[in-house]
Amino acid sequence: MRWSAKAVAMAVLLFFVVLLALRWLVVTIITNDDSLRPVVRGNAFYVHPRVQPNASIHSVETIPTYSLDDWRKCMDDQLTSYSSKEWESFTPTVETCSRNLAIIMPHAFNNKDERKYVYLAPPEKESVLVTIGIGTDIVAEEKLRLRCPNTKFYGADPISDPNEQLYSTLGEFFPFAIGKETKSSDASVLVNGVYTQRSISHLNIIAFLKYLVKHNFIDYLWLDAEGAEFGIYDMFYKNGAFDRENTIICQVNIENHCTNKEDKSAFMHFVKQLVKDGKYIIVKSLSRETFPYYNQLFFVNVESEYCVEKFKFGISQNEVVD
């Protein structure tokens, strides 16, 4: 029996309708089944295929789960000594390990001269963002507020003018440099587009978060401390100051200013300890050819059930830039 052209066309159409229906069913199951969401078990962070609810590009490909140990091994294999000699190879290593393990790519919010990475919280949920070092630029914060309107903003910068006026449109502003110690000293600060030495007041970051921000759960920490970051590094370690104060920080963008060999060694030691602890996964590293001493790290907390459940770290293939 020979089929007419019309019958063949109808059969092909029916085939694609059934295929689309099956795809819809798979997406529905993946989106709603808790068993397919990220879970933290012991020393492993398992990420299952799922639809990322806040990304504009989705993927439901079947990708094997990966463990935190896989990521750590990738980093250790590439950075054998974690010494200052591996400074230049560090950023490519982070990209390789993230790409090979299919870690979901975050949203990227561009501001005037840099980029902030975030995993977006559900818009109906309240979140907390802390900006340390505003630098007269709140473009990325404004973009985040549009996507996550229930975000509370807390910003600190030792230069009030115009940072206070700018940041007060978002939330609370504090006229301090934030770092390891509470003291007064000279520091390099941005004034009218030029870095200038000024006598400023410093506030310990633990005291700042505890007594001024007054939140134990920090969803986003954006830190540009102009060199003071070195004194804060060990606070992120397992059983460090943040752990001892029960301060949970989910996502961190931190700028690192490594102007000499000693700074680069301190930075690489910081990275080595993050990898060893397994509390955070380093998702992104940015460097600039025009500023060879500069690095920006983006890492996420995969130990905290609060962070993993809220941000649904999953599988995606594309970075979304706003």
C-alpha positions in Angstrom: 0.0 0.0 0.0 1.4 3.4 -1.0 0.8 6.4 1.2 -0.3 9.7 -0.3 1.7 12.8 0.2 -1.0 14.2 2.5 -0.9 11.1 4.7 2.9 11.3 5.0 2.6 15.0 5.9 0.0 14.2 8.6 2.2 11.4 10.0 5.2 13.7 10.3 3.1 16.4 11.9 1.7 13.9 14.4 5.3 12.7 15.2 6.5 16.3 16.1 3.4 17.0 18.2 4.1 13.9 20.2 7.8 14.8 20.5 6.9 18.3 21.8 4.4 16.9 24.3 7.1 14.6 25.6 9.5 17.5 25.9 7.0 19.5 27.8 6.4 16.6 30.2 10.1 16.2 30.9 10.6 19.9 31.6 7.6 19.9 34.0 8.9 16.9 35.9 12.4 18.3 36.1 11.2 21.7 37.3 8.9 20.4 40.0 10.6 17.3 41.3 12.7 18.1 44.4 14.8 15.0 43.8 16.3 16.7 40.7 17.4 19.8 42.6 20.9 20.4 44.0 21.7 18.6 47.3 24.7 18.8 49.6 25.9 15.5 51.0 29.0 15.4 53.1 31.9 16.6 51.0 30.1 16.5 47.6 27.9 19.0 45.9 25.7 17.2 43.4 24.0 19.2 40.7 21.3 17.5 38.7 19.8 18.5 35.3 17.0 21.0 35.8 15.6 24.2 34.3 17.1 27.4 35.8 14.0 29.5 36.7 15.6 32.9 36.4 17.7 32.4 33.2 16.6 33.6 29.8 18.2 30.6 28.1 17.4 27.1 29.4 18.9 23.7 29.0 17.4 20.4 29.9 20.2 18.2 28.5 21.0 15.1 30.5 24.4 15.9 32.0 25.9 13.6 34.7 26.0 14.9 38.3 29.4 16.1 39.4 30.9 16.3 42.9 32.8 18.9 44.7 35.7 16.5 44.8 35.7 16.6 40.9 36.0 20.4 40.9 38.8 20.3 43.6 40.7 17.7 41.6 40.4 19.8 38.5 41.8 22.8 40.3 44.6 20.9 42.0 45.7 19.2 38.7 46.0 22.6 37.0 47.5 24.5 39.9 50.0 22.1 41.3 51.8 24.5 43.6 49.3 27.4 44.1 52.3 29.7 44.0 52.7 33.3 42.6 54.2 31.7 39.5 50.7 30.4 38.6 49.1 33.8 38.8 48.7 34.2 35.1 47.3 30.7 34.6 44.8 31.0 37.4 41.9 32.6 35.4 42.1 30.1 32.5 42.1 27.3 35.1 38.9 28.5 36.7 37.3 28.8 33.3 38.4 25.2 32.4 37.2 23.6 35.6 33.8 25.5 35.5 33.3 24.6 31.8 34.3 20.9 32.1 32.0 20.4 35.1 29.1 22.2 33.4 28.7 24.6 36.4 25.8 26.8 35.6 26.9 30.2 34.3 25.6 33.2 36.4 24.0 36.4 35.3 26.5 39.2 34.6 25.6 42.7 35.5 27.8 45.3 33.8 28.5 48.6 35.5 30.6 51.5 34.3 34.0 49.7 34.2 33.5 46.2 35.5 31.1 43.2 35.9 29.3 41.7 38.8 28.2 38.0 38.7 25.1 36.8 40.4 22.7 33.9 40.7 19.3 35.5 41.0 17.0 34.8 43.8 13.3 34.3 43.1 11.9 37.8 42.8 9.3 37.3 45.5 11.9 36.4 48.1 13.8 38.9 50.3 17.5 39.1 49.7 20.4 41.1 51.2 23.2 42.7 49.2 26.2 44.3 50.9 28.4 46.6 48.8 31.8 47.4 50.3 33.5 50.0 48.2 30.9 51.8 46.1 33.3 53.9 44.0 30.5 56.3 42.7 29.0 53.4 40.6 25.7 51.7 41.4 24.7 50.6 37.9 25.0 46.9 38.7 23.0 47.3 41.9 20.2 49.1 40.0 20.1 46.2 37.5 19.9 43.7 40.3 17.1 45.6 42.0 15.0 45.4 38.7 15.4 41.6 38.7 15.1 41.1 42.4 12.9 43.9 43.8 12.8 42.6 47.3 16.5 43.0 47.9 17.7 45.1 50.8 20.9 47.1 50.1 23.7 48.1 52.5 26.7 50.0 51.2 29.9 51.3 52.7 32.5 53.7 51.3 34.8 56.1 53.2 34.1 58.9 50.7 30.6 60.2 51.3 30.3 62.5 48.3 28.7 61.5 46.1 28.4 57.8 47.3 25.9 58.6 50.0 23.6 60.4 47.7 23.8 57.6 45.1 23.5 54.6 47.4 20.7 56.1 49.5 18.4 55.7 46.5 18.8 51.9 47.0 19.2 51.5 50.7 21.4 52.3 53.7 24.8 54.0 53.3 27.7 53.9 55.9 30.8 56.2 55.6 33.4 53.7 56.5 36.2 51.7 54.9 35.5 48.1 55.8 38.3 45.7 56.5 39.9 43.5 59.2 40.4 46.1 61.9 38.6 49.1 63.4 41.0 52.0 63.2 41.9 55.3 61.6 44.6 55.4 58.9 45.6 56.7 55.5 44.2 54.7 52.6 43.9 54.9 48.8 40.4 56.0 47.9 38.7 57.1 44.7 38.1 60.8 44.6 36.8 62.5 41.4 38.0 59.6 39.3 41.6 59.6 40.9 43.0 57.4 43.6 44.1 59.7 46.5 45.6 59.1 49.9 43.1 60.2 52.6 42.8 59.7 56.4 39.7 57.6 56.8 37.9 55.5 59.4 38.0 51.8 59.2 35.5 49.4 60.6 35.9 45.6 61.2 33.8 43.7 58.7 32.4 41.4 61.4 31.2 44.4 63.5 29.9 46.0 60.3 27.7 43.1 59.4 26.7 42.3 63.0 25.8 45.8 64.3 25.0 47.9 61.2 23.8 45.5 58.6 22.2 43.3 61.2 21.7 40.2 59.0 23.2 36.8 59.5 22.4 35.7 56.0 24.1 37.8 53.3 22.9 36.7 49.8 25.3 38.9 47.9 28.6 40.4 49.0 30.3 42.8 46.6 33.7 43.7 48.0 36.2 46.2 46.6 38.3 47.1 49.6 41.3 48.6 47.7 43.9 46.3 49.3 42.2 45.6 52.6 40.9 42.3 51.1 44.1 40.5 52.2 43.1 40.9 55.8 39.7 39.4 55.2 40.7 36.3 53.3 40.9 34.0 56.3 37.5 35.0 57.4 36.0 33.0 54.5 37.8 29.8 55.5 36.0 26.9 57.1 35.8 27.7 60.9 36.9 31.2 60.1 35.5 34.4 61.6 32.3 34.3 59.5 31.6 30.7 60.6 32.3 31.6 64.2 29.8 34.5 64.0 27.2 32.3 62.2 27.3 34.7 59.2 26.3 32.9 56.0 27.5 34.5 52.8 26.1 32.9 49.7 27.7 34.7 46.8 30.9 36.8 46.7 32.4 39.1 44.1 35.8 40.2 45.5 38.3 42.4 43.7 42.0 41.5 44.4 44.8 44.1 44.0 48.0 42.1 43.8 50.7 44.7 43.0 53.7 42.5 43.9 54.9 38.9 44.4 53.9 38.8 48.1 50.3 39.9 47.2 50.1 37.2 44.5 51.4 34.6 46.9 48.8 35.6 49.5 46.0 35.5 46.9 47.1 32.0 45.7 47.2 30.8 49.3 43.6 32.1 49.7 42.5 30.2 46.6 44.3 27.0 47.8 42.5 27.1 51.1 39.1 27.7 49.5 39.6 24.7 47.3 40.8 22.6 50.2 37.9 23.6 52.5 35.2 22.8 49.9 32.9 25.5 51.4 32.9 27.5 48.2 33.2 26.8 44.5 35.0 29.4 42.4 32.8 30.0 39.4 34.5 33.0 37.7 37.8 34.7 37.6 38.4 38.0 35.7 41.7 39.6 34.9 42.6 42.7 32.8 45.5 43.0 30.3 45.7 46.7 31.1 45.9 46.0 34.8 48.1 42.9 35.2 47.8 43.2 39.0 44.0 43.0 39.1 41.8 40.0 39.6 38.1 39.6 40.4 36.8 36.4 41.9 33.2 35.2 42.0 32.6 32.2 44.3 29.5 30.6 45.8 28.7 28.9 49.0 27.8 25.2 48.4 28.0 24.1 52.0 25.1 26.2 53.2 21.7 24.5 52.7 20.1 28.0 52.8 22.2 29.2 49.9 21.9 26.0 47.7 18.1 25.8 48.2 17.5 29.5 47.6 19.6 29.9 44.4 19.0 26.5 42.9 22.5 26.1 41.5 21.9 24.0 38.4 23.0 23.3 34.8 23.0 25.8 32.0 25.2 26.4 29.0 25.1 30.2 28.6 26.1 33.3 30.6 23.3 35.9 30.6 24.6 39.5 30.5 22.5 42.5 31.4 
